[in-house]
């Protein structure tokens, strides 16, 4: 209906951008689900999002359908089996709101207005960093 690709249950993909200082491919992994939390508070929604890290290891976890837009980073040690090291990485967790307008559904469920737009994840291959920008524009 909105022209947005629906991936049903889950999606896992990777993006290779540039090379690290040793000439190896710089790869970032993503894991996402359609999303659900049955939560009434922001903290409970973020807990539901964080539980995705129990499913698989990724650099970015994302889900929608939570009726709240937000993001948070989390430190993590990734095991490098080949070199016998623990590598510190920052993982991003991103929640995207859902567009509901102010018709019956959000009113009946006491949902507040949501932001318009989707979070934008940026990969800086030179600094090997991820960042996210959340939309701020609200609708009435």
C-alpha positions in Angstrom: 0.0 0.0 0.0 2.8 2.5 0.9 5.2 1.1 -1.7 7.6 -0.2 1.0 9.3 -3.6 0.5 7.8 -6.1 3.0 10.3 -8.7 4.0 7.8 -10.7 6.1 9.8 -12.2 9.1 13.5 -11.3 9.0 16.2 -10.0 6.7 20.0 -10.3 7.1 22.5 -8.7 4.7 25.9 -7.2 4.6 27.5 -4.2 2.9 31.2 -4.1 1.9 32.6 -0.6 1.6 36.3 0.0 1.1 39.1 -1.8 2.9 40.6 -1.8 6.4 44.2 -0.7 7.0 45.4 -4.3 6.2 43.6 -4.4 2.8 40.8 -6.6 4.0 37.2 -5.8 2.9 35.4 -3.5 5.4 32.1 -5.3 5.9 29.1 -4.2 8.0 26.3 -6.6 8.8 22.6 -5.8 9.3 19.8 -7.8 10.8 16.2 -6.7 10.9 12.7 -7.9 11.6 9.3 -6.5 10.8 9.0 -5.7 14.5 6.7 -6.1 17.4 7.0 -5.4 21.0 3.5 -5.2 22.5 5.1 -2.5 24.7 3.7 0.7 26.1 6.9 2.4 27.1 10.0 3.4 25.3 12.2 1.3 27.5 10.2 -1.8 26.8 10.4 -1.1 23.1 14.2 -0.8 23.2 14.4 -4.0 25.3 12.5 -5.8 22.5 14.9 -4.4 20.0 18.0 -5.3 22.0 16.8 -8.9 22.2 17.6 -9.2 18.5 21.2 -9.4 19.5 20.4 -12.8 21.0 19.4 -14.1 17.5 22.6 -13.3 15.6 25.7 -11.2 15.6 25.4 -8.0 13.5 26.6 -4.4 13.4 23.1 -2.9 13.0 19.8 -4.3 14.3 16.6 -2.7 13.2 12.9 -3.1 13.4 9.7 -1.1 12.7 6.1 -1.4 13.8 6.9 -0.2 17.3 5.2 3.2 17.0 8.4 4.9 18.3 11.5 6.1 16.5 14.8 5.8 18.4 18.3 4.4 18.4 21.0 3.5 20.8 24.6 2.1 20.5 25.9 -0.8 22.5 29.5 -1.9 23.0 30.3 -5.5 22.3 33.4 -7.7 22.0 33.5 -9.7 18.8 35.7 -12.9 18.9 38.3 -13.0 16.1 39.0 -16.7 16.1 41.7 -16.6 13.4 43.9 -14.1 15.3 42.9 -15.1 18.8 41.7 -11.6 19.8 38.6 -9.9 21.2 37.8 -6.9 19.1 35.7 -4.1 20.6 32.9 -3.0 18.3 29.9 -0.7 18.6 26.6 -2.1 17.5 23.6 0.1 16.6 20.0 -0.6 17.5 17.4 1.3 15.4 13.7 1.5 15.8 11.5 3.1 13.1 8.1 4.4 13.8 5.0 3.6 11.8 2.8 6.1 10.0 -0.7 6.1 11.6 -2.0 9.6 11.0 -4.6 10.5 13.6 -7.4 8.2 12.6 -9.1 5.5 14.7 -6.2 3.1 15.4 -3.8 5.5 17.2 -6.6 7.2 19.0 -8.1 4.0 20.4 -4.7 2.7 21.4 -3.6 6.0 23.0 -0.6 6.4 20.6 1.2 9.7 20.4 2.0 11.4 17.1 5.0 9.8 15.3 7.8 11.2 13.3 7.6 11.1 9.5 10.5 9.4 7.7 12.9 6.6 8.4 16.2 6.6 10.3 19.2 6.9 8.0 22.2 4.8 8.8 25.5 6.1 7.5 28.7 4.1 7.1 32.0 6.0 7.3 34.5 3.6 5.7 37.5 5.9 6.4 36.9 5.9 10.2 35.2 2.4 10.2 32.2 3.9 12.0 28.4 3.7 11.8 26.0 6.5 12.7 22.3 7.0 12.6 20.1 10.0 12.1 16.5 9.8 13.3 13.8 11.9 11.7 12.5 14.8 13.8 9.5 16.1 11.8 6.2 15.3 13.5 2.8 15.2 12.0 -0.5 16.2 13.7 
